[in-house]
Amino acid sequence: MKAPEITLKGKTFKLSNGIEVFMTLGELWKLDTLEEVNEQFQMLAQLSPAMNATPLKVFKVISEVLSVMISVHEDNKETLTPVQIRGCSMEEFQHIVAELTNCINSSMPHGDQSETEEGKKTLPKSKNKNP
């Protein structure tokens, strides 16, 4: 599958959406679990046009997420710091948020999971009988 890309400051970057992104963000934010890191991703929902005010922390989280997604992708020769990302115009930042949201949504599991009796999601069992 082709890596999602985003163009910022006249340069195109590939975005990683693998586990390394979550590991690096967990270290950056001093969080120990995937669930805690995912809670920070909920900041994207706070950028709804229906909101009367946008918490400033949202801009910080988005710029850190994007910076990590760029920096951990092995094909990128250059990276951008969160401060450089926050230096974008408001219009460009809105574009960033839309692209970032699409990338995150595309990396989440969809429909290929089966439910157990308890209603929890599990990955389908491998047909390979060798451990």
C-alpha positions as CSV (number, residue, x, y, z in Angstrom):
1,M,0.0,0.0,0.0
2,K,1.3,3.5,-0.9
3,A,2.2,5.7,2.0
4,P,0.0,8.8,2.4
5,E,1.7,12.0,1.5
6,I,1.4,15.6,2.5
7,T,2.9,18.7,1.0
8,L,4.1,21.4,3.4
9,K,6.3,24.4,2.8
10,G,6.6,23.4,-0.8
11,K,8.0,19.9,0.0
12,T,6.2,16.5,-0.2
13,F,6.6,14.2,2.8
14,K,5.5,10.6,3.2
15,L,3.5,9.9,6.4
16,S,4.2,6.8,8.4
17,N,1.2,5.4,10.2
18,G,2.7,2.4,11.8
19,I,3.3,1.4,15.4
20,E,6.6,3.4,15.6
21,V,4.5,6.6,15.4
22,F,2.6,5.6,18.5
23,M,5.8,4.5,20.3
24,T,7.5,7.7,19.5
25,L,4.5,9.8,20.5
26,G,4.2,7.8,23.8
27,E,7.9,8.7,24.6
28,L,7.4,12.3,23.6
29,W,4.3,12.7,25.7
30,K,5.5,10.4,28.5
31,L,2.6,8.0,28.2
32,D,2.8,4.3,28.8
33,T,-0.1,2.8,26.9
34,L,-1.6,2.9,23.4
35,E,-4.9,3.9,24.8
36,E,-3.3,7.0,26.4
37,V,-1.7,8.0,23.1
38,N,-5.0,7.4,21.3
39,E,-6.7,9.8,23.8
40,Q,-4.4,12.6,22.5
41,F,-5.6,11.8,19.0
42,Q,-9.1,12.8,20.0
43,M,-7.8,16.4,19.9
44,L,-8.5,16.2,16.2
45,A,-12.2,16.1,16.9
46,Q,-11.9,19.4,18.7
47,L,-11.3,21.2,15.4
48,S,-14.9,20.9,14.4
49,P,-16.2,24.1,12.6
50,A,-19.2,23.9,15.0
51,M,-16.9,24.7,18.0
52,N,-16.9,28.3,19.2
53,A,-13.3,28.0,20.5
54,T,-10.3,25.8,19.7
55,P,-8.0,24.9,22.6
56,L,-4.4,25.9,21.8
57,K,-3.2,22.5,22.9
58,V,-4.9,21.1,19.8
59,F,-2.3,22.9,17.6
60,K,0.5,21.5,19.7
61,V,-0.7,17.9,19.5
62,I,-1.4,18.1,15.7
63,S,2.0,19.5,15.0
64,E,3.7,16.9,17.1
65,V,1.8,14.0,15.5
66,L,2.6,15.2,12.0
67,S,6.2,15.8,12.8
68,V,6.6,12.3,14.2
69,M,4.7,10.8,11.2
70,I,7.2,12.5,8.9
71,S,10.3,11.8,10.9
72,V,9.8,8.1,11.3
73,H,9.1,7.4,7.6
74,E,12.4,6.0,6.2
75,D,11.9,7.6,2.7
76,N,11.9,11.2,4.0
77,K,15.3,12.8,3.6
78,E,14.2,15.9,5.5
79,T,11.8,16.4,8.4
80,L,9.9,19.3,10.0
81,T,9.8,20.2,13.7
82,P,6.5,20.9,15.4
83,V,7.5,24.5,15.6
84,Q,8.1,24.6,11.8
85,I,4.7,23.0,11.2
86,R,3.0,25.6,13.5
87,G,4.6,28.3,11.4
88,C,2.2,27.5,8.5
89,S,-0.6,29.9,7.7
90,M,-4.0,29.1,9.2
91,E,-5.3,28.0,5.7
92,E,-2.4,25.6,5.2
93,F,-2.8,24.3,8.8
94,Q,-6.5,23.5,8.1
95,H,-5.4,21.6,5.0
96,I,-2.8,19.7,7.2
97,V,-5.6,18.8,9.7
98,A,-7.8,17.4,6.8
99,E,-4.9,15.3,5.4
100,L,-3.8,14.1,8.8
101,T,-7.3,13.0,9.7
102,N,-7.6,11.1,6.4
103,C,-4.3,9.4,7.1
104,I,-5.2,8.4,10.7
105,N,-8.6,7.1,9.6
106,S,-7.0,5.0,6.8
107,S,-4.6,3.4,9.3
108,M,-7.3,2.3,11.7
109,P,-8.7,-1.3,11.3
110,H,-12.0,-1.6,9.3
111,G,-14.3,-4.5,8.8
112,D,-11.6,-7.2,8.6
113,Q,-12.0,-8.0,12.3
114,S,-14.3,-10.5,13.8
115,E,-16.2,-10.2,17.1
116,T,-15.8,-12.7,19.9
117,E,-18.6,-13.8,22.2
118,E,-17.7,-11.0,24.6
119,G,-18.1,-8.4,21.8
120,K,-14.4,-7.6,21.7
121,K,-12.7,-7.1,18.4
122,T,-10.0,-9.7,17.5
123,L,-7.9,-10.2,14.5
124,P,-8.9,-13.1,12.2
125,K,-7.1,-16.3,13.0
126,S,-4.2,-17.2,10.7
127,K,-4.6,-20.2,8.5
128,N,-1.0,-21.1,9.0
129,K,-0.8,-24.0,11.4
130,N,2.9,-23.4,12.2
131,P,3.7,-21.2,15.2
